[in-house]
């Protein structure tokens, strides 16, 4: 298939995601991507996080609050590691 044939094939089949691409994007995914995003500081997000917390408590075996970190794994360790005792200073 030539470059021109490839371009024609892509153009005739409709929308394609270009990364890592080209990848066909199903219509249901395109429709989901077209929806308005939930504000991460809004009441809808608070409600969703509250529901997620209620569902995950039994899985974690706790009745305490669960803290969600919206970051990478190492970023979630930083607050904890900053409270660890400094062994070099002789703390235990």
The 8 nearest C-alpha neighbors of each residue, nearest first, counted from 0:
[[1, 4, 5, 2, 3, 8, 6, 7],
 [2, 0, 4, 3, 5, 6, 7, 8],
 [1, 3, 5, 4, 6, 0, 7, 8],
 [2, 4, 6, 1, 5, 7, 0, 8],
 [5, 3, 7, 1, 2, 6, 0, 8],
 [4, 6, 2, 8, 3, 7, 1, 9],
 [7, 5, 3, 9, 8, 4, 10, 2],
 [8, 6, 4, 10, 5, 9, 11, 3],
 [9, 7, 5, 11, 6, 10, 4, 12],
 [8, 10, 6, 7, 12, 11, 5, 13],
 [9, 11, 7, 8, 12, 13, 6, 14],
 [10, 12, 8, 9, 13, 7, 6, 14],
 [13, 11, 9, 10, 8, 14, 15, 23],
 [14, 12, 11, 10, 15, 9, 23, 24],
 [13, 15, 16, 24, 12, 23, 10, 9],
 [16, 14, 23, 22, 24, 21, 17, 13],
 [15, 17, 22, 21, 18, 20, 24, 23],
 [16, 18, 20, 21, 19, 15, 22, 23],
 [19, 17, 20, 16, 21, 22, 15, 23],
 [18, 20, 17, 21, 22, 16, 15, 23],
 [21, 19, 17, 18, 22, 16, 15, 23],
 [20, 22, 17, 16, 15, 18, 19, 23],
 [23, 21, 20, 16, 15, 24, 17, 19],
 [22, 24, 15, 16, 25, 21, 14, 20],
 [23, 25, 15, 22, 16, 26, 28, 29],
 [26, 24, 28, 27, 23, 29, 30, 14],
 [25, 27, 29, 28, 30, 24, 31, 14],
 [26, 28, 30, 29, 25, 31, 24, 32],
 [29, 27, 31, 30, 25, 26, 32, 24],
 [28, 30, 26, 32, 31, 27, 33, 25],
 [29, 31, 27, 33, 28, 32, 26, 34],
 [30, 32, 28, 33, 29, 34, 27, 26],
 [31, 33, 29, 30, 34, 28, 35, 36],
 [34, 32, 30, 31, 29, 35, 28, 36],
 [35, 33, 31, 32, 36, 30, 29, 37],
 [34, 36, 37, 33, 32, 31, 38, 30],
 [35, 37, 34, 38, 32, 33, 39, 31],
 [38, 36, 39, 44, 35, 43, 41, 40],
 [37, 39, 41, 40, 36, 44, 43, 42],
 [38, 40, 44, 41, 37, 45, 43, 42],
 [41, 39, 38, 44, 42, 45, 43, 37],
 [40, 42, 38, 43, 44, 39, 45, 37],
 [41, 43, 45, 44, 46, 40, 38, 39],
 [44, 42, 46, 45, 41, 47, 37, 38],
 [43, 45, 47, 46, 42, 39, 41, 48],
 [46, 44, 42, 48, 43, 47, 49, 41],
 [45, 47, 49, 43, 44, 48, 42, 50],
 [46, 48, 44, 50, 49, 45, 51, 43],
 [49, 47, 51, 45, 50, 46, 52, 44],
 [50, 48, 46, 52, 47, 51, 45, 53],
 [49, 51, 47, 53, 52, 48, 46, 54],
 [50, 52, 48, 54, 49, 53, 55, 47],
 [53, 51, 49, 55, 50, 54, 48, 65],
 [52, 54, 50, 51, 56, 55, 49, 57],
 [53, 55, 51, 52, 56, 50, 57, 58],
 [54, 56, 58, 52, 57, 53, 51, 59],
 [55, 57, 59, 61, 58, 53, 54, 60],
 [58, 56, 60, 59, 55, 61, 54, 62],
 [57, 59, 55, 56, 60, 54, 61, 53],
 [60, 58, 56, 57, 61, 55, 62, 65],
 [61, 59, 57, 58, 56, 62, 55, 63],
 [62, 60, 56, 63, 59, 57, 58, 64],
 [61, 63, 56, 64, 60, 57, 65, 59],
 [64, 62, 61, 65, 56, 60, 66, 52],
 [63, 65, 66, 62, 52, 56, 61, 53],
 [66, 64, 52, 63, 67, 56, 55, 61],
 [65, 67, 64, 68, 52, 63, 48, 69],
 [66, 68, 65, 69, 48, 52, 75, 70],
 [69, 67, 70, 75, 66, 71, 74, 72],
 [70, 68, 67, 71, 75, 74, 72, 66],
 [71, 69, 68, 74, 72, 75, 73, 67],
 [70, 72, 74, 73, 75, 69, 68, 76],
 [71, 73, 75, 74, 70, 76, 68, 69],
 [74, 72, 76, 75, 71, 77, 70, 78],
 [75, 73, 71, 76, 72, 77, 70, 78],
 [74, 76, 72, 73, 77, 68, 70, 71],
 [77, 75, 73, 79, 74, 78, 80, 72],
 [76, 78, 80, 79, 74, 75, 81, 73],
 [79, 77, 81, 80, 76, 75, 82, 74],
 [80, 78, 76, 77, 81, 82, 83, 75],
 [79, 81, 77, 83, 82, 78, 76, 84],
 [80, 82, 78, 79, 83, 77, 84, 76],
 [83, 81, 80, 79, 84, 78, 85, 77],
 [84, 82, 80, 81, 85, 79, 86, 91],
 [85, 83, 90, 86, 91, 82, 81, 88],
 [84, 86, 87, 88, 90, 83, 89, 91],
 [87, 85, 89, 90, 88, 84, 91, 83],
 [86, 88, 89, 85, 90, 84, 91, 83],
 [89, 87, 86, 85, 90, 84, 91, 83],
 [90, 88, 86, 87, 91, 85, 84, 83],
 [91, 89, 86, 88, 84, 85, 87, 83],
 [90, 86, 84, 89, 85, 88, 83, 87]]
